[in-house]
Amino acid sequence: MLYAALKGFLVSISLILAIGAQNAFVLRQGLRREHVFAVVAVCALSDAILIAVGVAGFGAISTALPALGEVMRWGGAAFLFGYGALRLRAALAGGAALMPQEGASASLRSVLATCLLLTWANPHVYLDTVALIGSIAAQYEPYRLQFGIGAASGSFVFFAALGYGARLLAPVFQRPRAWVVLEVIVGAVMWAIALTLVLGG
């Protein structure tokens, strides 16, 4: 039982460790110290919901709605291309304009909207949390539930560490140019993921 939970934890961490749309956004918000708790909570809770769906059995859903995958793929690609363009345009504005300033933070509503879109409109999230974790969980019967709990816990730990650990990089990001580099990296990551979605069809 404990072994299944530990395996779920490690599988979850390994899948989300690579930088992706979610991670890049959480890192950016952590560096800016903007609504970090809310962003971490939304990402972790969203992953927990998707993991629960995967553990419960995603096959029946995909069979009942065969067009769902294509809709998510093209919708996610369009959003990621658009968000990546915004980040690259922000980088062109210069680092001083990107550095967090008193009273200049984005609204909680806009941050959460972006966070939700990056999570729920990204088919890669479904591939990792629903399809892959769900299929691995099936191998741990009769401890599939414990595996899922461990996987969800891994997501909470990872996003909390990324969001709140980002401030350790604060000395580096006291330089305006560092913010330009960050925005370029975030934009490039978004475009790269969007491209894989388009070509993956």
Residue pairs with C-beta under 8 A, 6 or more apart in sequence:
1 143
1 146
2 146
3 143
4 140
4 143
4 144
4 146
4 147
4 150
5 143
5 146
5 147
5 149
5 150
5 153
6 150
7 140
7 147
7 150
8 133
8 137
8 140
8 146
8 147
8 148
8 149
8 150
8 151
8 152
8 153
8 154
9 150
9 151
9 153
9 154
9 157
10 150
10 154
11 133
11 136
11 151
11 154
12 47
12 51
12 133
12 150
12 151
12 152
12 153
12 154
12 155
12 158
13 154
13 157
13 158
15 128
15 129
15 132
15 133
16 22
16 23
16 47
16 128
16 154
16 155
16 158
17 158
19 27
19 189
20 122
20 124
20 189
20 193
21 80
21 83
21 118
21 122
21 124
21 189
21 190
21 193
22 43
22 118
22 119
22 122
22 125
22 159
23 162
24 185
24 186
24 189
24 190
25 39
25 114
25 115
25 118
25 186
26 39
26 40
26 43
26 159
26 162
26 163
26 166
27 162
27 163
27 166
27 182
28 182
28 186
29 35
29 36
29 39
29 111
29 163
29 166
30 36
30 39
30 162
30 163
30 164
30 165
30 166
30 167
31 166
31 167
31 169
31 170
31 173
31 182
32 100
32 105
33 100
33 167
34 100
34 105
34 106
34 111
35 105
35 106
35 108
35 111
35 112
36 163
36 164
37 163
38 108
38 111
38 112
38 115
39 111
39 112
39 115
39 163
40 159
40 160
40 162
40 163
40 164
42 112
42 115
42 116
42 119
43 115
43 119
43 155
43 159
44 152
44 155
44 156
44 159
44 160
46 116
46 119
46 120
46 125
47 119
47 125
47 129
47 152
47 155
47 159
48 152
48 155
48 156
50 125
50 126
50 129
50 130
51 129
51 130
51 133
51 134
51 148
51 151
51 152
51 155
52 148
52 152
53 61
53 130
53 134
54 129
54 130
54 131
54 132
54 133
54 134
54 135
54 137
54 148
55 133
55 134
55 137
55 144
55 145
55 147
55 148
55 151
56 134
57 134
58 130
58 131
58 134
61 68
62 68
62 69
69 123
70 201
72 121
72 123
72 126
73 123
73 197
73 200
73 201
74 197
74 198
75 121
76 121
76 122
76 123
76 124
76 194
76 197
77 194
77 195
77 197
77 198
78 194
79 117
79 118
79 121
79 122
80 118
80 121
80 122
80 190
80 191
80 193
80 194
80 197
81 190
81 191
81 194
83 114
83 117
83 118
83 190
84 186
84 187
84 188
84 189
84 190
84 191
84 194
85 187
86 187
87 183
87 184
87 186
87 187
87 190
88 183
88 184
88 187
88 188
90 97
90 98
90 183
91 98
91 180
91 183
91 184
91 187
94 176
94 180
95 175
95 176
95 177
95 178
95 179
95 180
96 176
98 176
98 179
98 180
98 182
98 183
99 173
99 176
99 179
119 125
122 193
123 197
124 193
124 196
124 197
129 151
129 155
133 148
133 151
136 147
137 144
137 147
137 148
137 151
138 144
140 146
140 147
172 178
173 179
173 182
